[in-house]
């Protein structure tokens, strides 16, 4: 075997931010599925976080009627 192969296996490159985000989204969806108990919207991944709710609330409060 090559020395670089051993070196790379001992010291792998850190994951990219995109792969970390994808992994976090999959874990978030899995948790929602596990704890949704029959709520189809949550099981299909149609849920929003509290940060997204706060952003939507702020956007609605900026409307001028």
N, C-alpha and C positions, 0 to 999 in steps of 0.2 A: 504494500500500500504506500501511498504517497504521504509525505509528512504534512502537506497542507490539508489533506483529508482528516487526519487526526487532529490537527490544530483547529479546523473548522468544527469538528464534532465536539471538541472540548469547550470552545468559545464561539457559540453560534451568534449570528447577527441578531440584534434586537428586532422585535416585530415592528412593522410600519404602523403609523397611526391609523391608517385605513383598516388594516387587519384587526387592530385592537378594537376599533369602533364596531366593526362587523361582529366580532366575538361578543362584545358587550350587548349589542342589539339582540343577538340570538339568545343570550342568557336572559335578558329582560323579557323576551317573548316566551321563553320556556317557563320562567317564573309566573308570568301572567296565565299561561295555560294551566299550570299546576294548581294555582289558587283561584281560578275563575269559577269553578264549580257550576258549569252549565251555561255560563254567559257566553253566547256564541260570538258576540262582538270582541270580547277579550281573547277568546280562543283563536280567532282569526288574525289577531295582531292589531286590531283597530282600537288602540288605546293611546292616550297622550299622558305625558308626564306632568308633574306639577309646574315645572319650568315653562312648558308649552302653554299650560293653562294661564299662567301669569302673563306671558307674552300676548296671548289672545285677549285677556282682560284689559291689558294696557292699550292694545290697538283699538278695542271697542270704546274705551274711555276717551280716546282722542277724536272720535267722531263728533261732528258738529251738526245738530239737527235744526 
